[in-house]
Amino acid sequence: MQWDMDVLPHDPDLLRAAAASLPQDETFPRFARSVQARGAVVEIVSDGLGFYVPSNLARLGVADLPIATNGNAVSDGGAGMSFPYGHPRCFVCGTCKRERVFRHRGAGRIVVFIGDGTSDRYAAAHSDIVWAKGHLARMCATNDWPFRSWDRFSEIETWAAEAFGSGELPSSKADLAGWRQRQAIAPRPFICGPEVWGDGRTTPP
């Protein structure tokens, strides 16, 4: 990532304009507001270059959502990269998505993880419900992990509205223990991190 930033132009306006030109799922804001209204926490977790995430969310009108991503002072090139959400003993990912899942589960929440990328497998392995497409869907299928396919966030919004009503999702923290007994996935072994790779790893084995 530091190398990526060194070879890109050190022009914040140019880089943000390029990022702003990328297509986004316009159904995301309605999805986010819909599940927030039911008490869900929506967090954006990215292991990419972090500079464009807040501005792209602002374009969609959801700039208030919490973000866990890499720090990125664009004008400083690679020297401007920082990793505030990295794992303290594993350096394969800049943002440790697995630890974000553990943080939310530790706060007494079930985790519905929605993703499409290669690094998303480290979070999907420990999430309660997984929506996957692209690389992540292929990895879930290869590992025989249960997942739901998606294309746009509007599909997940429709599912969530029904799931809160049917009990497929718990409607309150009081329902959480019973939900875990009925529907939670079996615990999976660690597939990444110092528990399996050892300390200080920078590339997956």
C-alpha positions as CSV (number, residue, x, y, z in Angstrom):
1,M,0.0,0.0,0.0
2,Q,2.8,2.4,0.8
3,W,4.3,1.5,-2.6
4,D,1.0,2.1,-4.3
5,M,0.8,5.6,-2.8
6,D,4.4,6.4,-3.8
7,V,3.7,5.6,-7.5
8,L,0.4,7.5,-7.6
9,P,0.4,11.3,-8.3
10,H,0.7,13.2,-5.0
11,D,-2.3,15.3,-6.0
12,P,-5.2,14.9,-3.5
13,D,-7.7,16.7,-5.8
14,L,-6.9,14.5,-8.7
15,L,-7.0,11.2,-6.7
16,R,-10.3,12.2,-5.0
17,A,-11.8,13.1,-8.4
18,A,-10.8,9.7,-9.8
19,A,-12.3,7.9,-6.8
20,A,-15.5,10.0,-7.1
21,S,-15.9,8.9,-10.7
22,L,-16.3,5.2,-9.7
23,P,-19.9,3.8,-9.7
24,Q,-21.5,3.2,-6.3
25,D,-24.6,1.3,-5.3
26,E,-27.2,4.0,-4.9
27,T,-29.4,1.6,-2.9
28,F,-26.9,1.6,0.0
29,P,-28.2,4.7,1.9
30,R,-31.7,3.4,2.1
31,F,-30.5,0.0,3.3
32,A,-28.3,1.6,6.0
33,R,-31.0,3.9,7.3
34,S,-33.5,1.0,7.3
35,V,-31.5,-1.3,9.5
36,Q,-30.3,1.6,11.7
37,A,-33.9,2.3,12.4
38,R,-34.2,-1.2,13.8
39,G,-31.2,-0.6,16.1
40,A,-28.5,-2.1,14.0
41,V,-25.0,-0.6,13.9
42,V,-23.7,-0.2,10.3
43,E,-19.9,0.1,10.0
44,I,-17.9,0.5,6.8
45,V,-14.7,-1.7,7.0
46,S,-12.2,-1.4,4.2
47,D,-8.6,-2.6,3.7
48,G,-8.1,-0.3,0.7
49,L,-6.6,3.1,0.4
50,G,-8.7,5.0,2.9
51,F,-8.6,8.6,1.5
52,Y,-11.7,8.2,-0.7
53,V,-14.1,6.4,1.7
54,P,-15.4,9.4,3.7
55,S,-15.9,11.5,0.5
56,N,-17.6,8.7,-1.3
57,L,-20.0,8.1,1.6
58,A,-20.7,11.8,1.7
59,R,-21.7,11.7,-2.0
60,L,-24.3,9.1,-1.0
61,G,-25.5,11.2,2.0
62,V,-24.3,8.8,4.7
63,A,-21.2,10.6,5.9
64,D,-22.1,9.9,9.5
65,L,-21.5,6.2,9.3
66,P,-18.5,4.9,11.3
67,I,-15.5,3.8,9.2
68,A,-12.7,1.4,10.0
69,T,-10.0,1.8,7.3
70,N,-6.4,2.7,6.7
71,G,-5.1,6.2,7.3
72,N,-4.1,7.9,4.1
73,A,-2.6,11.4,3.9
74,V,-2.7,11.6,0.1
75,S,-0.1,14.3,-0.4
76,D,2.6,12.4,1.5
77,G,2.7,9.3,-0.7
78,G,3.6,6.1,1.1
79,A,4.8,8.0,4.1
80,G,1.2,9.1,4.6
81,M,-0.1,5.6,5.2
82,S,-1.0,4.5,8.7
83,F,-3.0,1.5,10.0
84,P,-5.1,2.4,13.0
85,Y,-7.3,-0.8,12.6
86,G,-4.5,-3.2,12.1
87,H,-3.8,-6.3,14.2
88,P,-1.0,-5.7,16.7
89,R,0.8,-8.9,15.9
90,C,-0.3,-9.7,12.3
91,F,0.5,-7.4,9.4
92,V,-0.9,-9.3,6.4
93,C,-3.9,-6.8,6.3
94,G,-3.7,-3.1,7.0
95,T,-7.2,-3.2,8.5
96,C,-8.0,-6.5,10.4
97,K,-11.5,-7.3,9.4
98,R,-11.5,-10.3,11.7
99,E,-10.9,-8.1,14.7
100,R,-13.8,-5.8,13.8
101,V,-16.1,-8.9,13.8
102,F,-14.8,-9.8,17.2
103,R,-15.2,-6.3,18.5
104,H,-18.9,-6.2,17.6
105,R,-19.6,-9.7,18.8
106,G,-17.9,-8.8,22.1
107,A,-20.3,-5.9,22.4
108,G,-23.2,-8.3,22.4
109,R,-24.2,-8.0,18.7
110,I,-24.7,-10.6,16.0
111,V,-22.6,-9.8,12.9
112,V,-24.1,-9.7,9.4
113,F,-21.1,-9.3,7.1
114,I,-21.6,-8.1,3.6
115,G,-18.6,-8.3,1.2
116,D,-17.1,-9.2,-2.1
117,G,-13.3,-9.2,-1.8
118,T,-10.4,-11.5,-1.0
119,S,-9.6,-10.0,2.4
120,D,-13.3,-10.3,3.4
121,R,-12.8,-14.1,4.0
122,Y,-11.1,-13.3,7.3
123,A,-14.2,-11.6,8.6
124,A,-16.7,-14.0,7.0
125,A,-15.1,-16.9,8.7
126,H,-16.3,-15.6,12.1
127,S,-19.5,-13.8,11.2
128,D,-23.0,-15.0,12.1
129,I,-24.6,-14.3,8.7
130,V,-22.7,-13.7,5.5
131,W,-23.8,-12.0,2.3
132,A,-21.2,-12.6,-0.4
133,K,-20.5,-12.0,-4.1
134,G,-17.4,-12.0,-6.3
135,H,-14.2,-13.3,-4.8
136,L,-15.8,-13.8,-1.4
137,A,-18.7,-15.9,-2.7
138,R,-16.2,-18.2,-4.5
139,M,-14.2,-18.6,-1.3
140,C,-17.3,-19.3,0.8
141,A,-18.4,-21.9,-1.7
142,T,-14.9,-23.5,-1.8
143,N,-14.8,-23.8,2.0
144,D,-18.4,-24.9,2.3
145,W,-19.3,-21.9,4.4
146,P,-23.0,-20.9,4.4
147,F,-23.6,-17.6,2.6
148,R,-26.3,-15.7,0.8
149,S,-25.7,-14.2,-2.6
150,W,-26.3,-10.5,-3.3
151,D,-25.9,-8.0,-6.1
152,R,-27.3,-4.7,-4.6
153,F,-28.0,-3.5,-1.1
154,S,-31.7,-3.2,-1.9
155,E,-31.9,-7.0,-1.8
156,I,-30.4,-7.2,1.7
157,E,-32.7,-4.4,2.8
158,T,-35.8,-6.4,1.8
159,W,-34.4,-9.5,3.5
160,A,-33.6,-7.6,6.7
161,A,-37.2,-6.2,7.0
162,E,-38.6,-9.7,6.8
163,A,-35.9,-11.2,9.0
164,F,-36.5,-8.8,11.9
165,G,-40.2,-9.7,11.8
166,S,-39.8,-13.5,11.5
167,G,-37.1,-13.9,14.1
168,E,-34.4,-14.8,11.6
169,L,-32.7,-11.7,13.1
170,P,-33.1,-10.9,16.8
171,S,-35.1,-7.7,17.3
172,S,-33.5,-6.8,20.7
173,K,-30.5,-7.8,22.8
174,A,-32.9,-9.7,25.1
175,D,-33.5,-12.1,22.1
176,L,-29.8,-12.6,21.4
177,A,-29.1,-15.6,23.6
178,G,-32.1,-17.6,22.3
179,W,-31.2,-16.6,18.7
180,R,-27.7,-18.0,19.1
181,Q,-29.0,-21.3,20.4
182,R,-31.3,-21.6,17.5
183,Q,-29.5,-20.2,14.5
184,A,-25.9,-19.3,15.1
185,I,-23.2,-21.0,13.0
186,A,-20.9,-23.5,14.7
187,P,-17.6,-21.8,15.8
188,R,-14.9,-22.0,13.2
189,P,-11.2,-22.4,13.8
190,F,-8.9,-19.4,13.1
191,I,-8.0,-19.2,9.5
192,C,-5.6,-16.3,9.8
193,G,-3.6,-14.3,12.3
194,P,-0.9,-15.1,14.9
195,E,-3.0,-18.0,16.2
196,V,-2.2,-20.0,13.0
197,W,0.6,-18.0,11.2
198,G,2.7,-16.9,14.1
199,D,3.6,-13.3,15.1
200,G,4.8,-10.7,12.7
201,R,3.5,-12.2,9.4
202,T,3.3,-9.8,6.5
203,T,2.1,-12.2,3.7
204,P,-0.3,-15.1,4.1
205,P,1.3,-18.5,3.8
